[in-house]
Amino acid sequence: MSTNDTLLSPTRVGGLDLNNRVVMAPMTRNQSPENVPTDANVEYYRKRAAGGVGLIVTEGTCVDHIAASGYPGVPYIHGEERLAGWRRVVDAVHAEGGKIAPQLWHVGGMRKKGMLPEGDIDGYAPSGMNVPGKVNRHVMSAADIDDVIGAFAKGAADSKAVGFDAVEIHGAHGYLLDQFFWEGTNQRDDSYGGSMANRGNFVAEIVAACRAEVGPDFPIILRWSQWKQQDYTARLATTESAMADFLEPLVDAGVDIFHCSQRRFWEPEFEGSDLNLAGWVKKLTGKPTITVGSVSLDADFIPDPGEVGFKAAKPASLDKLNHMLERGDFDLVAVGRALIANPDWVRVIERGDVSRLVAFEKPMLMTLD
């Protein structure tokens, strides 16, 4: 039997029937002029579905809030033309037998004034900080919080109406939702700050609002991470019990699947166990999990401090991944850069001809292919 049998096997996870356990990880591509998915975006996702990916999670797509966006050329999930563009993406993926979920995104304090089309709108953050200790953004009011919760709920409802199979809420990597999670950027003294439980209230309310819009049977995925782009060593939960306390309200709010972002999937989360982040989340919640982090590659996307430049990431063994998957540590595996370099990654793995996989190199990010 192939060591990839479990990875390639059909499965039902969190209400989704999938052809295999491979997920296309969300990757910002900055290739949507006027924030509208184009013919090139449609073909980009179609090719990965045709290449065998079981579930595609789109690049981050900004919800309908004035400060949600912080980067040029990212798609939005609101407005008639933009939703029509996403409908074409969905139809193309479905025609190839795949499933697809949008990643609903708000960049929070990572936004700088001047980014078009919103222009002179400041970044919004729980305590006005995009990095700990530096108040240089708009401090969100209670009304601002309600507006953002509503924007995510609207994004979820529109996603379902467009024909997506699920939604993913982006709560990772130091963007707005994670800025509420993280004590370093959340110094509020109301019900959204102070304790770990309070810092989770904002995201739990977003999940619950989305659930109310999409109904009980539409899958909701939450992506979260310990690390932040502002601080790779940051940790929201430093013990198993703290992590359990952190996750319980999110489960109660309606999360079906947790997408657990690590820079390196093989690294254990806590001392005394070889379970990674996705393994621990599954153990503590009983919910299905997605692992991610340099899958099928031998180098990180984000270099460690002190490293100079980006290295080409060459194909790497799947033996460790398959071992962890087969023993049930997690349910799904998100592949990122390897799928940019190899749209047919799944088909190549199916054939066992891994010598055909090509390395990921940074210039590949400049175009959609």
C-alpha positions in Angstrom: 0.0 0.0 0.0 1.1 3.5 -0.8 2.3 5.6 2.2 0.0 8.3 0.7 -3.1 6.2 1.0 -4.6 8.2 3.9 -3.7 11.5 2.4 -5.4 10.7 -0.8 -8.4 8.9 0.6 -12.0 10.4 0.4 -13.3 11.7 3.7 -16.1 13.5 5.4 -14.9 16.3 7.7 -16.9 18.9 9.5 -19.8 18.5 7.2 -17.7 18.5 4.0 -17.5 15.5 1.7 -14.0 15.7 0.1 -12.2 13.7 -2.6 -9.1 13.6 -0.4 -7.5 15.2 2.6 -5.5 17.8 0.7 -6.4 21.5 1.2 -5.1 24.4 -0.8 -3.8 26.9 1.8 -4.9 30.5 1.6 -2.2 32.6 0.0 -2.4 36.3 -0.8 -1.6 36.9 -4.5 -2.3 40.6 -5.0 -3.6 39.8 -8.5 -7.2 41.2 -8.4 -7.4 44.6 -9.9 -10.2 46.8 -8.5 -10.5 44.0 -5.9 -12.5 41.9 -8.3 -11.7 38.2 -9.1 -10.7 38.1 -12.8 -10.4 35.5 -15.5 -6.9 34.9 -14.3 -8.1 34.2 -10.7 -10.8 31.8 -12.1 -8.2 29.8 -14.0 -5.7 29.8 -11.1 -8.2 28.1 -8.8 -9.7 25.9 -11.5 -6.2 24.5 -12.3 -5.7 23.5 -8.6 -9.1 21.8 -8.5 -8.4 20.0 -11.8 -5.0 19.0 -10.2 -6.9 17.1 -7.6 -7.1 19.4 -4.5 -10.0 18.2 -2.3 -10.7 21.6 -0.7 -9.5 25.0 -1.8 -9.4 27.9 0.7 -9.1 31.1 -1.2 -6.7 33.9 -0.5 -7.9 36.3 2.1 -10.9 38.2 0.7 -11.9 41.4 2.6 -15.2 41.8 4.3 -17.4 44.8 3.9 -15.8 47.2 6.4 -14.1 50.5 5.5 -10.7 49.4 7.1 -10.7 45.7 6.2 -8.1 46.0 3.4 -4.4 46.8 3.8 -2.7 45.6 0.6 -3.1 46.3 -3.1 -4.9 44.0 -5.5 -6.6 41.8 -2.9 -10.1 40.6 -3.7 -13.2 41.7 -1.7 -16.2 39.6 -0.8 -18.8 42.4 -1.2 -20.3 44.3 -4.1 -22.2 42.9 -7.0 -19.2 42.8 -9.5 -16.9 41.2 -6.9 -19.4 38.6 -5.9 -20.1 37.8 -9.5 -16.4 37.2 -9.9 -16.4 34.8 -7.0 -19.4 33.0 -8.4 -17.3 32.3 -11.5 -14.5 30.9 -9.4 -16.9 28.7 -7.5 -18.5 27.4 -10.7 -15.1 26.6 -12.2 -13.9 24.7 -9.1 -17.2 22.7 -8.9 -16.9 21.8 -12.6 -13.6 20.1 -11.8 -15.1 18.2 -8.9 -13.5 20.3 -6.1 -14.8 22.1 -3.1 -14.0 25.7 -2.1 -14.3 28.1 0.8 -13.4 31.8 0.9 -11.2 33.1 3.7 -12.9 36.1 5.2 -10.3 38.7 6.2 -9.9 42.0 8.0 -6.3 43.2 8.4 -6.9 45.4 11.4 -4.0 47.4 12.5 -1.8 46.1 9.7 -3.6 48.7 7.5 -1.8 52.0 6.8 -3.5 55.2 5.7 -3.4 55.7 2.0 -4.2 52.2 0.7 -6.7 52.5 -2.1 -9.6 52.4 -2.7 -10.3 53.5 0.9 -7.5 56.1 1.0 -7.2 58.1 4.1 -8.8 55.6 6.5 -6.6 54.5 9.4 -6.1 50.9 10.5 -8.5 49.7 13.1 -7.2 47.7 16.1 -8.5 46.7 19.6 -6.1 49.1 21.3 -4.8 51.1 18.4 -1.7 49.0 18.1 -0.3 47.1 15.2 2.6 46.0 17.3 2.7 45.8 21.1 3.3 49.0 23.0 2.9 51.4 20.0 -0.5 53.2 19.7 -0.5 54.3 16.1 -3.9 53.2 14.8 -7.6 53.8 15.4 -8.8 52.4 18.7 -12.0 50.5 18.1 -15.1 51.6 19.8 -18.0 49.3 20.8 -19.8 50.5 17.7 -16.8 49.6 15.5 -16.7 46.2 17.0 -20.4 45.7 16.2 -19.8 46.9 12.6 -17.0 44.4 12.0 -19.0 41.5 13.5 -21.8 42.4 11.1 -19.4 42.6 8.2 -18.1 39.1 8.8 -21.7 37.8 9.1 -22.6 39.5 5.8 -19.6 38.0 4.2 -20.6 34.5 5.4 -24.1 34.9 4.1 -23.0 36.2 0.7 -20.5 33.4 0.4 -23.2 30.8 0.9 -25.4 32.6 -1.6 -22.6 32.6 -4.2 -22.3 28.9 -3.9 -19.2 28.3 -1.7 -19.1 25.0 0.2 -17.9 26.5 3.5 -16.3 29.7 4.9 -13.0 30.2 6.7 -12.6 33.0 9.2 -9.0 34.4 9.3 -8.1 34.6 13.0 -4.3 34.2 12.6 -1.0 35.9 11.9 -1.4 39.1 13.7 -4.4 40.5 11.7 -7.5 42.0 13.4 -9.0 39.0 15.0 -5.7 37.8 16.2 -5.0 41.3 17.5 -7.9 40.8 19.9 -6.7 37.3 20.9 -3.1 38.6 21.6 -2.5 40.3 24.9 0.4 42.2 23.3 -2.0 44.2 21.1 -5.2 44.0 23.2 -5.0 46.2 26.3 -8.7 46.9 26.5 -10.5 47.1 29.9 -14.0 46.2 28.7 -15.5 42.8 27.9 -13.2 42.3 25.0 -9.9 42.6 26.9 -8.1 41.7 30.1 -8.4 37.9 30.5 -7.8 35.3 27.8 -11.6 34.5 27.9 -12.4 38.2 27.3 -9.9 38.6 24.5 -11.6 35.7 22.7 -15.1 37.2 22.9 -14.8 39.2 19.7 -14.0 36.2 17.6 -16.5 34.0 19.3 -19.2 36.7 18.5 -18.1 36.8 14.9 -18.3 33.0 14.6 -21.8 33.0 16.3 -23.0 35.8 14.0 -21.8 33.9 10.9 -23.5 30.7 12.2 -26.7 32.6 12.6 -26.5 33.7 9.0 -25.5 30.4 7.3 -27.5 28.0 9.4 -26.5 24.9 11.4 -25.2 22.8 8.5 -22.9 25.1 6.6 -19.3 24.5 7.6 -17.3 27.2 9.4 -13.5 26.9 9.6 -11.4 29.1 11.9 -7.8 29.7 11.1 -5.6 30.6 14.0 -2.0 30.6 15.0 0.2 31.0 18.0 2.9 33.0 16.0 2.3 36.5 14.7 4.0 38.2 11.8 4.9 40.9 14.4 6.5 38.3 16.6 7.3 34.7 15.5 7.8 33.6 19.1 4.4 34.9 20.4 2.1 32.3 22.0 -1.6 32.7 22.9 -1.6 29.6 25.1 1.5 28.3 26.8 0.0 25.2 28.4 -2.5 22.5 27.4 -5.1 23.8 30.0 -4.8 27.4 28.8 -5.3 26.2 25.2 -8.4 24.2 26.2 -9.8 27.3 27.9 -9.0 29.4 24.8 -10.7 26.9 22.4 -13.9 26.0 24.3 -15.8 29.3 23.6 -14.9 29.1 19.9 -16.3 25.5 19.7 -19.4 26.7 21.5 -19.8 29.6 19.1 -20.0 27.2 16.1 -16.5 26.4 14.7 -16.6 23.1 12.8 -13.0 22.8 11.8 -9.8 24.5 13.1 -7.1 25.4 10.7 -4.0 25.4 12.8 -1.2 27.5 11.3 2.4 26.6 12.1 5.5 27.7 10.2 6.7 24.1 10.4 4.0 21.4 10.7 6.4 18.8 12.3 7.3 20.9 15.3 5.7 19.7 18.7 3.5 22.3 20.4 4.2 21.4 24.0 7.1 19.6 25.8 6.5 16.0 26.6 4.4 15.3 23.5 5.1 15.1 19.8 1.7 16.4 18.9 1.8 19.5 16.7 -0.6 22.4 17.0 -3.4 20.7 15.0 -2.9 17.5 17.0 -3.4 19.3 20.3 -6.4 21.2 19.1 -8.1 18.0 17.9 -7.2 16.3 21.2 -8.6 19.1 23.3 -11.8 19.9 21.3 -12.7 16.7 19.4 -13.1 18.8 16.3 -11.5 18.1 13.0 -8.3 20.0 12.3 -6.2 21.1 9.3 -2.4 21.1 9.7 -0.2 23.5 7.7 3.3 24.7 7.6 6.0 24.0 4.9 4.3 20.9 3.8 6.3 19.1 1.0 9.1 21.8 1.1 12.4 22.0 2.8 12.5 25.8 3.6 10.2 28.3 5.3 8.3 31.0 3.4 9.2 33.5 6.1 12.9 33.4 6.9 14.1 33.5 10.5 15.5 36.7 11.8 19.1 37.1 10.6 18.6 35.1 7.4 19.3 37.0 4.2 16.7 36.8 1.4 14.5 34.0 0.4 15.7 30.5 -0.5 14.2 28.3 -3.1 12.1 25.7 -1.3 12.8 22.2 -2.8 10.4 19.2 -2.6 10.7 17.3 0.7 9.6 13.9 2.0 6.0 13.3 3.1 6.9 10.4 5.4 6.6 12.4 8.6 3.4 14.0 7.5 1.9 10.7 6.5 2.9 9.1 9.8 1.1 11.9 11.8 -1.9 11.8 9.6 -2.3 8.0 9.7 -2.2 7.9 13.5 -5.0 10.5 13.6 -3.2 13.6 14.8 -5.2 15.8 12.3 -7.7 15.3 9.5 -6.7 17.5 6.6 -3.4 18.8 5.3 -3.0 22.3 3.8 -0.4 22.7 1.0 0.7 26.2 0.1 3.7 27.1 -1.9 4.1 23.6 -3.4 0.7 24.1 -5.0 1.9 27.4 -6.6 4.8 25.6 -8.1 2.9 22.5 -8.9 -0.8 23.0 -9.7 -1.1 19.2 -10.2 0.6 18.4 -6.9 -2.1 15.9 -5.9 -1.9 14.1 -9.3 1.9 13.8 -9.0 1.6 12.4 -5.5 -1.1 9.9 -6.7 1.3 8.7 -9.4 4.2 8.4 -7.0 6.4 10.4 -9.4 7.6 13.0 -6.9 10.8 13.6 -9.0 8.4 15.7 -11.2 7.7 18.2 -8.5 9.5 21.5 -9.0 10.9 23.8 -6.3 9.0 26.9 -5.2 10.9 30.1 -5.9 9.8 33.6 -5.0 9.4 34.9 -8.6 6.5 32.5 -8.9 4.5 34.9 -6.7 4.6 37.6 -9.3 2.1 36.0 -11.7 -0.9 33.7 -11.5 -0.2 30.3 -13.2 
